[in-house]
Amino acid sequence: MDTLEWTKIGGASCGALLFFLLLNWGTEIIYHSGDDYYGEQKLAYYLEIEDSVDEKEESTEEAVDFATLLASADIEKGKKVFGKCKSCHKLDDGANGVGPHLYKVINRDIGAIEGFKYSKVLMSLEGVWSIDELNKYLTKPSEYAPGTAMSFAGLKKDKDRADLIEYLNTLPE
């Protein structure tokens, strides 16, 4: 085979690939209209499902008192849960990060760290970070203090919050 034949084969291959590319683009335009986004699925209708009495009873039985969870909290698991917090918070006294340090946070006044600029919402709160207040705050910070600068979504599991609070409570002084 000489160079001209190889050039013809290469040109034919490139032409075939270009044809299939244009065919793909054409089908995308035809089958995906402008008001749909690729991959988005729309529901035809919604079904409302009512909870049965048995399911409601099971969900109320699963609710455990937070004090009980705190008594059986695992400090090592709390240390692992703190991994979600350590990008913004430090444990050393006076070492603020994006958020205030958490050294001796239990029973500390809310918004009490000198030199840290809290959001107006947290500055308006009064009281101390008791275990119950921390539990409420860590569940969903945006609900506890609407408008807070803390963008953390919260810890959904009661056990995770109990482990984290116990870990913070047992830090060395």
C-alpha positions in Angstrom: 0.0 0.0 0.0 1.3 3.4 -0.8 0.8 6.7 0.9 -2.3 7.7 -1.1 -4.2 4.6 -0.1 -3.4 5.2 3.6 -4.6 8.8 3.3 -7.8 7.6 1.8 -8.4 5.1 4.6 -7.6 7.8 7.2 -9.9 10.3 5.5 -12.7 7.8 5.3 -12.3 6.9 9.0 -12.3 10.6 10.0 -15.4 11.2 7.8 -17.2 8.3 9.4 -16.5 9.5 12.9 -17.6 13.0 11.9 -20.8 11.6 10.5 -21.6 9.7 13.7 -20.8 12.8 15.8 -23.2 14.9 13.8 -25.8 12.1 14.0 -25.5 12.0 17.8 -25.9 15.8 18.0 -28.9 15.7 15.8 -30.7 13.1 17.9 -29.9 15.1 21.1 -31.6 18.1 19.6 -34.6 16.1 18.4 -35.3 14.0 21.5 -34.3 16.5 24.2 -36.3 19.7 23.9 -35.0 23.0 25.2 -37.1 23.1 28.4 -35.8 19.7 29.6 -32.4 19.1 31.2 -30.5 16.1 30.2 -31.0 13.3 32.8 -33.9 15.1 34.6 -37.0 13.0 35.2 -40.4 14.6 35.7 -43.1 12.8 37.7 -46.4 12.2 36.0 -48.3 12.4 39.3 -47.8 12.2 43.0 -49.0 9.5 45.3 -49.8 10.4 48.9 -49.2 7.5 51.2 -50.6 7.6 54.7 -48.7 6.0 57.6 -50.4 3.1 59.2 -50.8 3.1 63.0 -48.2 0.3 63.4 -45.5 2.4 61.6 -46.3 5.4 63.8 -46.0 3.2 67.0 -42.7 1.8 65.8 -41.2 5.2 65.2 -42.2 6.5 68.7 -40.7 3.4 70.3 -37.4 4.0 68.6 -37.0 7.5 70.1 -34.5 7.3 72.9 -33.9 9.9 75.5 -30.8 11.9 74.7 -29.5 11.6 78.2 -29.5 7.9 77.8 -27.6 8.1 74.6 -25.1 10.5 76.2 -24.5 8.1 79.1 -23.6 5.3 76.6 -21.7 7.6 74.2 -18.5 6.4 72.6 -15.7 8.9 72.8 -13.7 7.3 70.0 -16.7 7.5 67.7 -17.2 11.1 68.8 -13.6 11.8 67.8 -14.4 10.4 64.3 -17.6 12.5 64.1 -15.4 15.6 65.0 -13.7 14.9 61.7 -16.6 16.7 60.1 -16.0 19.8 62.3 -12.2 20.0 62.2 -11.9 21.8 58.9 -13.5 24.9 60.6 -13.1 24.4 64.3 -9.9 23.8 66.4 -9.7 22.2 69.9 -6.8 24.3 71.2 -7.6 27.2 73.5 -7.5 30.4 71.5 -6.9 28.8 68.1 -9.8 30.0 66.1 -10.3 28.8 62.5 -13.2 29.7 60.3 -15.3 29.0 63.3 -14.5 29.6 67.0 -12.4 27.1 68.9 -14.3 24.4 70.8 -12.0 24.2 73.8 -14.2 24.0 76.9 -17.3 24.7 74.8 -19.7 22.9 77.3 -21.2 25.5 79.6 -19.4 28.4 77.9 -21.5 31.5 77.1 -22.8 31.7 73.6 -20.7 34.0 71.5 -18.1 34.5 74.3 -14.8 34.0 72.4 -13.0 37.3 72.4 -11.7 38.4 69.0 -14.0 36.1 67.0 -16.6 37.7 64.8 -19.9 35.8 65.3 -22.9 36.3 63.2 -25.5 38.7 64.5 -27.9 35.9 65.2 -25.5 34.1 67.5 -24.6 37.4 69.2 -28.3 38.0 69.9 -28.7 34.6 71.7 -28.3 34.5 75.4 -27.3 31.6 77.6 -24.7 29.0 77.6 -23.8 26.1 75.4 -25.3 23.4 77.6 -25.5 19.8 76.5 -29.2 20.3 75.5 -28.4 23.5 73.6 -25.5 21.9 71.7 -27.8 19.0 70.8 -30.4 21.3 69.4 -27.8 23.4 67.6 -26.0 20.4 66.1 -29.2 18.9 64.9 -29.6 21.7 62.3 -27.8 25.0 62.9 -29.9 26.9 60.4 -33.1 26.1 62.3 -31.7 26.8 65.7 -30.2 30.1 64.7 -31.7 31.2 61.3 -29.2 33.4 59.5 -26.1 31.9 61.2 -22.9 32.0 59.2 -22.3 28.3 59.9 -23.2 26.5 56.7 -23.0 23.0 58.3 -26.1 20.9 57.5 -26.2 19.3 60.9 -25.9 15.8 62.4 -29.1 13.8 61.8 -28.3 10.9 64.0 -28.9 11.3 67.8 -26.1 8.8 68.5 -23.6 10.9 66.5 -24.5 14.0 68.3 -24.2 12.3 71.7 -20.8 10.8 70.8 -19.5 14.2 69.6 -20.8 16.1 72.7 -19.3 13.5 75.0 -16.0 13.8 73.1 -16.0 17.6 73.5 -17.0 17.2 77.2 -14.1 14.9 78.0 -11.3 16.9 76.3 -8.3 17.4 78.6 -8.1 20.7 80.4 
